[in-house]
Amino acid sequence: MFKYLKNDLPASVVVFFVALPLCLGIALASGAPLFSGLIAGIVGGIIVGALSGSQIGVSGPAAGLAAIVLTAITALGGFENFLVAVVLGGIIQIIFSILKAGVIAYYFPSSVIKGMLTGIGIIIILKQIPHFFGYDADPEGDFAFFQVDGENTFSEIINTFNFISPGATIVAIAALLILILWDKVLSKKSKVFQLVQGPLVAVVVGILYFIFTKDNESLAISSNHLVSVPIPDSIESFGNLLRFPNFAVIGSPEIWITAFTIALVASLETLLCVEATDKLDPYKRTTPTNKELLAQGIGNSISGMIGGLPITQVIVRSSANIQSGGRTKASAIIHGFFLLISVMLIPKLLNMIPLSVLAAILFIVGYKLAKPGLFKKMYNLGWKQFVPFVVTVVGIVFTDLLIGIGLGLGVGIIVILIKSYQNSHFLHIEDKSNGAHKIKMTLAEEVTFFNKGAILKELDSLPENSYLELDVRKTRYLDNDIIEILEDFSEKARNKNIGIKLISERGMVENPDSYIQFFQLDINRHKNLQYDHTD
């Protein structure tokens, strides 16, 4: 795990700076204590990072659960009651892993996963525009279109122009220029610039700017534009920031409903992020999904026990890790230790970091996820890839992550049905001699009621006095609906003087009297073979 420490250590620093404001912002958007977000980030990094089978995935509090958490804290009568649901949700996730529910991850189309990555990239950029200019009304980590401050993504951007902070904007522009220079020029000049990451330099510049301009009325950055980590006075007071679940309410049905909701949504979001992260991984490693559910379940149980928010694998942190050169799970674990050590030892220094500088870092992360060239690439793959991709992107931008993916998946299923409609058979015109049509139709391996329309259309289009060879030798499953269509067509064929040769594994039959009886013999024969085999 520590073989690539020279890669993982710099990457963990970048992930730390990305994770810090998101942990705090998601806690704020969830209506939970700020420290609960940090606890979830620490547990997600150290505990889940160590147990996970993912080499480059990073876990922590998730924006997709913020609305659920906000509602649940009020509905369950307080944060301590809510923590019971988090612990139980983790246990349910462990049960999911035992039941091998991680296989769900493999059923999401590639176009939807790519749309998810692109949509998140666009959302990151749009959501960071206000923070970049020093307008921090909406907390970091609120990725929903309709925000907790009553605005939506685009109205927030419009409002930004009435509240631009000169100091925050200046240091954000400086940070962005440093990041671009580091990425495009300096990192290629020397290994020193690869070891010392641009985001670290940008953050240091931001802290220095804050220190040197704090007495300047026009250029100073006010405290509400800075990171806001809770500051314990001592180790003892640090312990006092922890909150513990009230297990007296464990028998409440509402607690169990919330627990199952957390487990279901957190598992789904994790599996989607695992699939997306594996696609981003330059070394194309595959994460064992059931092991990931187990790690997430243990992490959520521990997080709930000590006052933390629910945890999932998070694509924003994971993509920042990959973009920064992270190679193994060491980067995720080290970032967790950085969170723990920094909030214990240097919270005052952390509270000097301008949010606008962190917005500049997230700009780069978002751009690399949503490069414009990807739209052209997906378009060139054809509409069956492009439409689910675009629907997912638009859905994520105008709703939230899970709804956007659900819309994309719905369109993907429709595309599958259309493909199934088109690919139920192959039609070959083999001979047109003497003005007669000799046509061969070969049915696919599996033909279901989805294929009724396509087959019926082709049969109805056969001209009079033609000859049809219907080849079912490769067909292993023929739906009864299709058999009924053939049965009905036999009468039409007689009226149109269409000859039919049915070719099956049992031989060839000219103009069969009954397709139902013919295929019923096949079904019974197949059952008998199965019985003889098991006997």
C-alpha positions as CSV (number, residue, x, y, z in Angstrom):
1,M,0.0,0.0,0.0
2,F,2.9,2.4,0.7
3,K,4.8,1.4,-2.4
4,Y,3.6,4.6,-4.2
5,L,3.8,7.0,-1.3
6,K,5.5,9.6,-3.4
7,N,2.3,9.6,-5.5
8,D,-0.2,9.1,-2.7
9,L,1.1,11.7,-0.2
10,P,0.8,14.7,-2.6
11,A,-2.6,13.5,-3.8
12,S,-3.8,13.1,-0.2
13,V,-3.0,16.8,0.4
14,V,-5.2,17.8,-2.5
15,V,-8.0,15.5,-1.4
16,F,-7.7,17.0,2.1
17,F,-8.3,20.5,0.8
18,V,-11.2,19.4,-1.3
19,A,-12.8,17.4,1.5
20,L,-12.5,19.9,4.3
21,P,-15.0,22.5,3.0
22,L,-17.3,19.8,1.7
23,C,-17.4,18.0,5.1
24,L,-18.3,21.3,6.8
25,G,-20.7,22.4,4.1
26,I,-22.6,19.2,3.9
27,A,-23.1,19.2,7.7
28,L,-24.4,22.8,7.4
29,A,-26.7,21.9,4.5
30,S,-27.9,18.8,6.5
31,G,-28.8,20.9,9.6
32,A,-26.3,18.9,11.6
33,P,-23.5,20.0,13.9
34,L,-20.5,21.1,11.8
35,F,-18.2,18.6,13.6
36,S,-20.4,15.7,12.5
37,G,-19.3,16.4,8.9
38,L,-15.6,16.3,9.9
39,I,-16.2,13.0,11.9
40,A,-17.7,11.4,8.8
41,G,-14.8,12.6,6.7
42,I,-12.2,11.2,9.2
43,V,-14.0,7.8,9.4
44,G,-14.5,7.7,5.7
45,G,-10.8,8.3,5.1
46,I,-9.2,6.1,7.8
47,I,-11.7,3.3,8.5
48,V,-13.5,2.9,5.2
49,G,-10.3,3.7,3.3
50,A,-8.5,0.8,5.1
51,L,-11.3,-1.7,4.7
52,S,-12.3,-0.8,1.1
53,G,-11.3,-2.8,-1.9
54,S,-11.0,0.4,-4.0
55,Q,-7.6,1.7,-4.6
56,I,-8.5,5.3,-5.5
57,G,-12.0,5.8,-4.1
58,V,-12.4,8.3,-1.2
59,S,-15.4,8.2,1.2
60,G,-17.0,10.9,3.4
61,P,-20.3,12.7,3.9
62,A,-22.3,12.9,0.8
63,A,-24.3,15.8,-0.7
64,G,-26.9,13.3,-2.0
65,L,-28.0,12.4,1.6
66,A,-28.2,16.0,2.9
67,A,-31.9,16.4,2.2
68,I,-32.7,13.0,3.9
69,V,-30.6,14.0,6.9
70,L,-32.2,17.4,7.2
71,T,-35.7,16.0,7.2
72,A,-34.8,13.0,9.5
73,I,-33.2,15.1,12.3
74,T,-36.4,17.0,12.7
75,A,-38.8,14.1,12.2
76,L,-36.9,11.8,14.6
77,G,-36.8,14.4,17.4
78,G,-33.1,15.4,17.4
79,F,-29.6,14.6,16.2
80,E,-28.9,11.9,18.9
81,N,-32.0,10.0,17.7
82,F,-31.0,10.4,14.1
83,L,-27.6,8.8,15.0
84,V,-29.3,5.6,15.9
85,A,-30.7,5.4,12.3
86,V,-27.1,5.9,11.0
87,V,-25.8,3.0,13.1
88,L,-28.6,0.8,12.0
89,G,-28.2,1.9,8.4
90,G,-24.6,0.7,8.5
91,I,-25.7,-2.7,9.8
92,I,-28.2,-3.0,7.0
93,Q,-25.4,-2.2,4.5
94,I,-23.4,-5.0,6.0
95,I,-26.4,-7.3,5.4
96,F,-26.5,-6.0,1.8
97,S,-22.9,-7.1,1.3
98,I,-23.6,-10.6,2.7
99,L,-26.5,-10.9,0.3
100,K,-24.2,-9.9,-2.6
101,A,-26.2,-6.8,-3.5
102,G,-23.2,-5.1,-4.9
103,V,-23.9,-6.8,-8.3
104,I,-26.4,-4.0,-8.9
105,A,-23.4,-1.7,-9.9
106,Y,-22.8,-3.7,-13.1
107,Y,-26.3,-3.0,-14.5
108,F,-25.8,0.7,-15.1
109,P,-25.1,1.6,-18.7
110,S,-21.7,3.2,-19.5
111,S,-23.4,6.2,-21.1
112,V,-25.3,6.9,-17.8
113,I,-22.1,6.6,-15.7
114,K,-20.2,9.0,-18.1
115,G,-23.2,11.3,-17.9
116,M,-23.0,11.2,-14.1
117,L,-19.4,12.2,-14.1
118,T,-20.0,15.0,-16.6
119,G,-23.1,16.2,-14.7
120,I,-21.2,16.3,-11.4
121,G,-18.4,18.2,-13.1
122,I,-20.8,20.8,-14.4
123,I,-22.5,21.1,-11.0
124,I,-19.2,21.6,-9.2
125,I,-18.3,24.5,-11.6
126,L,-21.8,26.1,-11.3
127,K,-21.9,25.8,-7.5
128,Q,-18.4,27.2,-7.0
129,I,-19.0,30.3,-9.1
130,P,-20.6,32.2,-6.1
131,H,-17.9,31.0,-3.7
132,F,-15.2,32.1,-6.2
133,F,-16.5,35.7,-6.0
134,G,-17.0,35.6,-2.3
135,Y,-20.7,35.0,-2.1
136,D,-21.2,32.2,0.4
137,A,-24.9,32.3,1.2
138,D,-25.3,28.7,0.2
139,P,-23.0,26.2,2.1
140,E,-20.3,24.2,0.3
141,G,-21.6,20.7,-0.5
142,D,-25.2,21.7,-1.4
143,F,-25.3,20.2,-4.9
144,A,-29.1,20.1,-5.4
145,F,-30.7,22.4,-7.9
146,F,-33.1,23.9,-5.3
147,Q,-30.8,25.1,-2.5
148,V,-31.1,25.2,1.2
149,D,-30.9,29.0,1.1
150,G,-34.1,29.2,-1.0
151,E,-32.4,29.9,-4.3
152,N,-31.6,27.6,-7.2
153,T,-28.2,27.0,-8.9
154,F,-28.7,29.8,-11.6
155,S,-30.5,32.4,-9.4
156,E,-27.6,32.0,-7.0
157,I,-25.1,32.8,-9.7
158,I,-27.1,35.9,-10.8
159,N,-27.3,37.1,-7.1
160,T,-23.5,36.8,-6.9
161,F,-22.9,39.9,-9.0
162,N,-24.6,42.0,-6.3
163,F,-22.3,40.6,-3.6
164,I,-18.9,40.3,-5.1
165,S,-16.1,40.5,-2.5
166,P,-13.0,42.1,-4.0
167,G,-10.5,40.4,-1.7
168,A,-12.0,36.9,-2.1
169,T,-12.1,37.4,-5.9
170,I,-8.5,38.6,-6.2
171,V,-7.1,35.7,-4.2
172,A,-9.3,33.2,-6.1
173,I,-8.0,34.5,-9.5
174,A,-4.5,34.2,-8.2
175,A,-5.1,30.7,-6.9
176,L,-6.7,29.7,-10.3
177,L,-3.7,31.0,-12.2
178,I,-1.3,29.1,-9.9
179,L,-3.2,25.9,-10.4
180,I,-3.3,26.2,-14.2
181,L,0.4,27.2,-14.3
182,W,1.3,24.2,-12.0
183,D,-0.8,21.7,-14.1
184,K,0.2,22.9,-17.6
185,V,3.8,24.1,-17.2
186,L,5.6,23.6,-13.9
187,S,4.7,20.0,-13.2
188,K,6.3,19.1,-16.5
189,K,9.5,21.0,-15.7
190,S,10.6,19.3,-12.5
191,K,9.7,16.5,-10.1
192,V,9.7,19.0,-7.3
193,F,6.5,20.5,-8.7
194,Q,5.0,17.1,-8.9
195,L,5.8,16.4,-5.2
196,V,4.5,19.8,-4.0
197,Q,1.0,20.1,-5.4
198,G,-0.4,23.3,-6.8
199,P,-3.4,23.3,-4.5
200,L,-1.1,23.3,-1.5
201,V,0.6,26.4,-2.9
202,A,-2.7,28.0,-3.7
203,V,-3.9,27.5,-0.1
204,V,-0.7,28.9,1.3
205,V,-1.0,32.0,-0.9
206,G,-4.6,32.3,0.3
207,I,-3.6,32.2,4.0
208,L,-0.8,34.7,3.4
209,Y,-3.2,37.0,1.5
210,F,-5.7,36.9,4.4
211,I,-3.0,37.7,7.0
212,F,-1.4,40.6,5.1
213,T,-4.7,42.3,4.1
214,K,-6.9,41.8,7.2
215,D,-6.4,45.4,8.2
216,N,-7.3,46.7,4.7
217,E,-10.9,47.7,4.5
218,S,-11.3,47.2,0.8
219,L,-9.2,44.1,0.2
220,A,-9.7,42.2,3.5
221,I,-11.5,38.9,3.5
222,S,-14.2,38.8,6.2
223,S,-14.6,35.7,8.5
224,N,-17.8,34.6,6.8
225,H,-15.7,34.0,3.6
226,L,-13.3,31.7,5.4
227,V,-13.3,28.0,6.4
228,S,-15.1,27.6,9.7
229,V,-13.8,24.6,11.7
230,P,-15.0,24.2,15.3
231,I,-12.1,25.1,17.7
232,P,-11.7,23.0,20.8
233,D,-9.8,24.6,23.7
234,S,-8.2,21.3,24.8
235,I,-8.2,17.6,24.1
236,E,-11.0,17.3,26.7
237,S,-13.1,19.9,24.9
238,F,-12.4,18.1,21.6
239,G,-14.0,15.0,23.1
240,N,-17.0,17.1,24.1
241,L,-17.7,17.8,20.4
242,L,-18.6,14.2,20.0
243,R,-22.3,13.3,20.1
244,F,-23.6,9.8,20.8
245,P,-26.8,7.9,19.7
246,N,-29.8,7.7,22.0
247,F,-30.6,4.0,21.7
248,A,-33.7,4.4,23.8
249,V,-35.6,5.1,20.6
250,I,-34.3,2.0,18.7
251,G,-37.8,0.4,18.8
252,S,-39.4,3.3,16.9
253,P,-40.6,2.3,13.4
254,E,-39.6,5.8,12.1
255,I,-36.0,5.1,13.2
256,W,-36.0,1.8,11.2
257,I,-37.6,3.4,8.1
258,T,-34.9,6.2,8.2
259,A,-32.2,3.6,8.7
260,F,-33.3,1.6,5.7
261,T,-33.6,4.7,3.6
262,I,-30.0,5.7,4.5
263,A,-28.7,2.2,3.8
264,L,-30.5,2.1,0.4
265,V,-29.5,5.6,-0.8
266,A,-26.0,5.4,0.6
267,S,-25.4,2.0,-1.0
268,L,-26.8,3.1,-4.4
269,E,-24.7,6.3,-4.4
270,T,-21.6,4.3,-3.4
271,L,-22.1,1.7,-6.1
272,L,-22.6,4.4,-8.7
273,C,-19.4,6.2,-7.6
274,V,-17.5,2.9,-7.5
275,E,-18.5,2.2,-11.1
276,A,-17.6,5.8,-12.1
277,T,-14.3,5.8,-10.2
278,D,-13.2,2.5,-11.8
279,K,-13.8,4.1,-15.2
280,L,-11.6,7.1,-14.3
281,D,-8.8,4.9,-12.9
282,P,-5.9,5.0,-15.4
283,Y,-4.9,1.5,-14.3
284,K,-8.4,0.1,-14.9
285,R,-8.6,-1.8,-11.6
286,T,-11.9,-3.2,-10.6
287,T,-13.4,-2.6,-7.1
288,P,-15.1,-5.6,-5.4
289,T,-18.5,-4.1,-4.9
290,N,-19.7,-6.4,-2.0
291,K,-16.5,-5.6,-0.1
292,E,-17.1,-1.9,-0.7
293,L,-20.6,-2.3,0.8
294,L,-19.1,-4.1,3.8
295,A,-16.6,-1.3,4.3
296,Q,-19.3,1.4,4.0
297,G,-21.5,-0.4,6.4
298,I,-18.8,-0.7,9.1
299,G,-17.9,3.0,8.5
300,N,-21.5,4.2,8.9
301,S,-21.9,2.2,12.1
302,I,-18.8,3.7,13.6
303,S,-19.6,7.2,12.3
304,G,-23.1,7.0,13.8
305,M,-21.7,5.8,17.1
306,I,-19.4,8.9,17.6
307,G,-21.7,11.5,16.1
308,G,-20.9,11.5,12.4
309,L,-23.0,11.9,9.3
310,P,-23.8,9.0,7.0
311,I,-20.9,8.1,4.6
312,T,-20.7,7.1,1.0
313,Q,-17.9,6.9,-1.6
314,V,-17.8,10.4,-3.1
315,I,-16.9,11.1,-6.7
316,V,-15.7,14.6,-6.1
317,R,-13.0,13.5,-3.6
318,S,-12.2,10.4,-5.7
319,S,-11.8,12.2,-8.9
320,A,-9.6,14.8,-7.1
321,N,-7.5,11.9,-5.9
322,I,-7.1,10.4,-9.4
323,Q,-6.4,13.8,-11.0
324,S,-3.6,14.4,-8.4
325,G,-1.9,11.1,-9.2
326,G,-3.1,8.9,-6.3
327,R,-2.2,5.3,-6.9
328,T,-3.4,3.3,-3.8
329,K,-5.7,3.5,-0.9
330,A,-2.9,5.1,1.1
331,S,-4.0,8.5,-0.2
332,A,-7.5,8.1,1.1
333,I,-6.3,6.9,4.5
334,I,-3.7,9.7,4.8
335,H,-6.2,12.4,3.9
336,G,-8.4,11.1,6.8
337,F,-5.4,11.4,9.2
338,F,-4.8,15.0,7.9
339,L,-8.4,15.9,8.7
340,L,-8.1,14.4,12.2
341,I,-4.7,16.0,13.0
342,S,-5.5,19.4,11.5
343,V,-8.8,19.8,13.4
344,M,-7.1,18.8,16.6
345,L,-3.9,20.8,16.3
346,I,-4.3,23.7,13.8
347,P,-8.0,24.6,13.6
348,K,-7.1,28.3,13.8
349,L,-4.8,28.0,10.7
350,L,-7.5,26.2,8.8
351,N,-9.9,29.0,9.6
352,M,-7.6,31.4,7.7
353,I,-8.2,29.5,4.4
354,P,-10.5,31.6,2.0
355,L,-13.4,29.6,0.6
356,S,-12.8,31.3,-2.8
357,V,-9.3,29.5,-3.0
358,L,-11.0,26.2,-2.4
359,A,-13.5,27.1,-5.0
360,A,-10.7,27.6,-7.5
361,I,-9.4,24.1,-6.7
362,L,-12.8,22.6,-7.2
363,F,-13.1,24.5,-10.6
364,I,-10.2,22.4,-11.9
365,V,-11.7,19.2,-10.5
366,G,-15.0,20.0,-12.2
367,Y,-13.4,20.9,-15.5
368,K,-11.5,17.7,-15.7
369,L,-14.7,15.7,-15.1
370,A,-16.7,17.7,-17.7
371,K,-14.4,18.4,-20.6
372,P,-16.3,19.7,-23.6
373,G,-14.6,17.1,-25.9
374,L,-16.5,14.3,-24.1
375,F,-19.8,15.7,-25.6
376,K,-18.5,15.3,-29.1
377,K,-17.1,11.9,-28.3
378,M,-20.5,10.7,-27.0
379,Y,-22.3,12.2,-30.0
380,N,-20.0,10.3,-32.4
381,L,-21.0,7.1,-30.7
382,G,-24.6,7.5,-31.9
383,W,-27.9,8.5,-30.4
384,K,-28.3,5.3,-28.4
385,Q,-25.3,6.4,-26.3
386,F,-25.7,10.2,-26.6
387,V,-29.3,10.5,-25.5
388,P,-29.0,8.7,-22.1
389,F,-25.8,10.6,-21.6
390,V,-27.4,14.0,-22.1
391,V,-30.5,13.2,-20.1
392,T,-28.3,12.1,-17.2
393,V,-26.3,15.3,-17.4
394,V,-29.4,17.6,-17.6
395,G,-31.1,15.6,-14.9
396,I,-28.3,16.0,-12.4
397,V,-27.9,19.7,-13.1
398,F,-31.6,20.5,-12.7
399,T,-32.5,18.1,-10.0
400,D,-29.9,16.1,-8.0
401,L,-27.6,13.2,-8.4
402,L,-29.9,10.2,-7.9
403,I,-32.9,11.7,-9.8
404,G,-30.6,12.5,-12.7
405,I,-29.2,9.0,-12.8
406,G,-32.7,7.6,-12.5
407,L,-33.8,9.6,-15.6
408,G,-30.7,8.5,-17.5
409,L,-31.3,4.9,-16.6
410,G,-35.0,5.2,-17.6
411,V,-33.9,6.4,-21.1
412,G,-31.3,3.7,-21.2
413,I,-33.9,1.0,-20.6
414,I,-36.1,2.5,-23.4
415,V,-33.0,2.3,-25.7
416,I,-32.6,-1.3,-24.7
417,L,-36.2,-2.0,-25.6
418,I,-35.8,-0.3,-29.0
419,K,-32.7,-2.4,-29.6
420,S,-34.6,-5.5,-28.6
421,Y,-37.4,-4.5,-31.0
422,Q,-34.9,-4.1,-33.8
423,N,-32.7,-7.2,-33.1
424,S,-35.3,-9.9,-32.6
425,H,-34.7,-11.4,-36.0
426,F,-32.6,-11.2,-39.1
427,L,-34.2,-10.8,-42.5
428,H,-32.5,-11.9,-45.7
429,I,-33.9,-11.7,-49.2
430,E,-32.1,-14.7,-50.8
431,D,-33.7,-15.1,-54.2
432,K,-35.9,-13.0,-56.5
433,S,-35.7,-15.2,-59.6
434,N,-38.9,-15.5,-61.7
435,G,-40.5,-12.6,-59.8
436,A,-41.0,-14.7,-56.7
437,H,-39.7,-13.6,-53.3
438,K,-37.7,-16.2,-51.3
439,I,-37.1,-14.8,-47.9
440,K,-35.3,-16.2,-44.9
441,M,-36.0,-15.0,-41.4
442,T,-33.7,-16.2,-38.6
443,L,-34.9,-15.6,-35.1
444,A,-32.5,-14.5,-32.3
445,E,-31.5,-16.7,-29.4
446,E,-34.1,-15.2,-27.1
447,V,-37.4,-13.7,-28.5
448,T,-39.8,-12.1,-26.0
449,F,-43.0,-10.1,-26.2
450,F,-40.8,-7.0,-26.6
451,N,-40.2,-8.3,-30.1
452,K,-43.8,-8.7,-31.2
453,G,-44.0,-5.4,-33.1
454,A,-40.9,-6.0,-35.1
455,I,-41.8,-9.5,-36.1
456,L,-45.4,-8.7,-36.9
457,K,-44.4,-5.8,-39.1
458,E,-42.0,-8.0,-41.1
459,L,-44.6,-10.8,-41.5
460,D,-47.3,-8.4,-42.6
461,S,-45.0,-6.8,-45.2
462,L,-44.4,-10.1,-47.0
463,P,-45.8,-9.8,-50.5
464,E,-48.3,-12.3,-52.0
465,N,-46.9,-15.5,-53.7
466,S,-43.7,-15.3,-51.7
467,Y,-41.8,-18.1,-49.8
468,L,-40.7,-17.8,-46.2
469,E,-38.0,-19.8,-44.5
470,L,-38.4,-19.4,-40.8
471,D,-35.2,-20.6,-39.0
472,V,-35.5,-21.2,-35.3
473,R,-32.5,-23.5,-34.8
474,K,-30.6,-20.9,-32.7
475,T,-33.7,-19.9,-30.6
476,R,-33.5,-21.1,-27.0
477,Y,-36.5,-19.1,-25.7
478,L,-39.6,-18.2,-27.7
479,D,-42.3,-16.3,-25.9
480,N,-45.8,-17.6,-26.2
481,D,-46.8,-14.2,-27.6
482,I,-44.6,-14.8,-30.6
483,I,-46.0,-18.3,-31.1
484,E,-49.5,-16.8,-31.2
485,I,-48.3,-14.3,-33.8
486,L,-47.0,-17.1,-36.0
487,E,-50.3,-19.1,-35.5
488,D,-52.3,-16.1,-36.6
489,F,-50.0,-15.4,-39.6
490,S,-50.5,-19.0,-40.9
491,E,-54.0,-18.1,-41.8
492,K,-52.9,-14.8,-43.5
493,A,-50.2,-16.8,-45.3
494,R,-52.8,-19.1,-46.9
495,N,-54.9,-16.2,-48.0
496,K,-51.8,-14.5,-49.6
497,N,-50.4,-17.7,-51.1
498,I,-47.3,-17.5,-49.0
499,G,-45.4,-20.8,-48.5
500,I,-43.7,-21.3,-45.2
501,K,-40.8,-23.7,-44.3
502,L,-40.2,-23.9,-40.6
503,I,-36.6,-25.0,-39.8
504,S,-35.9,-26.3,-36.3
505,E,-33.5,-28.7,-34.6
506,R,-36.2,-31.4,-35.2
507,G,-36.0,-30.9,-38.9
508,M,-37.9,-29.0,-41.5
509,V,-41.7,-28.7,-41.8
510,E,-43.6,-27.2,-44.7
511,N,-46.6,-25.1,-43.8
512,P,-47.2,-26.5,-40.3
513,D,-50.8,-27.0,-39.4
514,S,-50.3,-25.5,-35.9
515,Y,-47.3,-23.6,-34.6
516,I,-48.7,-23.9,-31.1
517,Q,-48.6,-27.7,-31.2
518,F,-45.2,-27.7,-32.9
519,F,-43.5,-25.5,-30.3
520,Q,-45.4,-27.2,-27.5
521,L,-43.6,-30.5,-28.5
522,D,-40.3,-28.6,-28.3
523,I,-41.2,-27.3,-24.8
524,N,-42.2,-30.7,-23.5
525,R,-39.2,-32.3,-25.1
526,H,-37.0,-29.7,-23.4
527,K,-38.7,-30.4,-20.0
528,N,-38.1,-34.1,-20.4
529,L,-34.5,-33.6,-21.2
530,Q,-34.1,-31.5,-18.0
531,Y,-35.9,-34.2,-16.0
532,D,-33.7,-36.9,-17.4
533,H,-30.6,-34.9,-16.7
534,T,-31.5,-34.1,-13.0
535,D,-32.6,-37.7,-12.5
